Amino acid sequence: MNANLAAILYLVSGLLFIFALRGLSSPETSRRGNRAGMIGMAIAIVTTLFYQPPAGGLSYLIIFAGIAIGGGIGAWRARTIQMTAMPQLVALFHALVGLAAVLVAAAALHAPRAFGLGSPIHTSSLVEMSLGAAIGALTFTGSVIAFLKLDGRMSGKPIMLPHRHLINIALGVLLLLFIVAFSTTANHIVFWAIALVSFALGVLLIVPIGGADMPVVISMLNSYSGWAAVGIGFTLSNLALIITGALVGSSGAILSYIMCKGMNRSFISVILGGFGGEVAAPAPGAGGHVEDRPVKQGTPEEAAKLLKAAKLVIIVPGYGMAVAQAQHALREMADQIKKAGGEVKYAIHPVAGRMPGHMNVLLAEANVPYDEVFELEEINDQFAKADVAFVIGANDVTNPAAKTDPKSPIYGMPVLDVEDAKTVLFIKRGMGSGYAGVENELFFRPNTTMLFGDAKKVVESILRAME
């Protein structure tokens, strides 16, 4: 295969990646977007194998064995993964991309002629190689820490090391010095020093970030993995890697900005260590702080009567719905409301759940109609017209303290105006706080009725009462 044909095919794969991103911007077109991305990746892989074929049949055997093993593991995990564990899986994906960037850079350094770099390696290639390896190493360890926090294997609290900012600055300066030294000497020891410093920075940048900021961390690491691919793409003069990495890096950066805006957070402050607390909310009697102020507690039967009589019900899903896997029962409950003559809408906060789009994916899985799902800006003025706001495990994103309490850690964060509805039905296991470790003032409002228990079981009880 000649270079011109390879460039055209790489460009076609890049266009398909763009179509994939466009399709993934909406649940309605996400399947088409996924197909476009898969076809683009297949074209890029086949083009690479024909344009730069490996030497000998054994090399082909190793490549196809690697594809089969990796693809088999990926297919197995895709079919068996629980939706609640999807954020952890995404974090691991980012970790693998980062580690791949480091390993490819190392391979190119140790065998430059096999990668078409020549010997000695040109200074510009050394700069690109060092940047790709540095960003990849940072992405790897940062994503591993994010996985451990999301999976509950590490505390969701921010881990604040003494003098962490000075340590990070010192490591950053040291990293720049190593990159300059490597670019002028191509010394292998300096290369691995770059990797080790970047591995350390990945850990130190993510451990101070609490559970409340994890959605931003996920999108931020997504961006990092893209820029790591760009660096290696320039090193290898691979157009597909450059296009793909640039798309992932820029889209991840844009998404990070959107998430920070949705939390009223500075992106820099998140990177330097945001607010957050333990993500677990204690049930009554399970320990932890429980507010002494009285709350109104209801039953599924009372909730069923309110929902059947309502003309407009706005459902606000949150991580509690994901944990309980209540989305299918929730959709059946919505069907009953519509049968009784009511209208149902779903309100999605940009940081609901543990990753961007978490709630949209769950609702799509339950076949919730796309035209019933609305973002914060589209739905907020509708709560005042709603007979019932049905909140299922969404804590911080419904907390009125974000608008009224300047001392609150979430003050200024845009939230859903659920308190404006005539009645608020709030399903929650107990009175504990959410990601941000902040008590929700909505619990104590006179128009709020609490329904304590597992979200799926409570919704199923409401559904039986409605039927």
Protein Blocks (a to p, Z undefined) as FASTA:
>chain_A
ZZklmmmmmmmmmmmmmmmmmmmmpfklmmmmmmmmmmmmmmmmmmmmmmmccehjklmm
mmmmmmmmmmmmmmmmmmmpcfklmmmmmmmmmmmmmmmmmmmmmmmmmmmmlnonopad
dfklmmmmmmmmmmmmmmmmmmmmmmmmmnopacfbdcddehklmmmmmmmmmmmmmmmm
mmmnopaklmmmmmmmmmmmmmmmmmmpcfklmmmmmmmmmmmmmmmmmmmmmmnopakl
mmmmmmmmmmmmmmmmmmmmmnopafklmmnopadddfbdcdehigpjddfbdcddddfk
lmmmmmmmpmbdcddddfklmmnopmmmmmmmmmmmmmnopacdddddfkgcjbehklmm
mmmmnopafklpccfklmmmmmmmpmbdcdehiaklmcmklmmmmkbmkgoiacdfkklp
mbdcdddfblcdcfkopacfklmpmkbccdedjfklmmmmmmmmmZZ
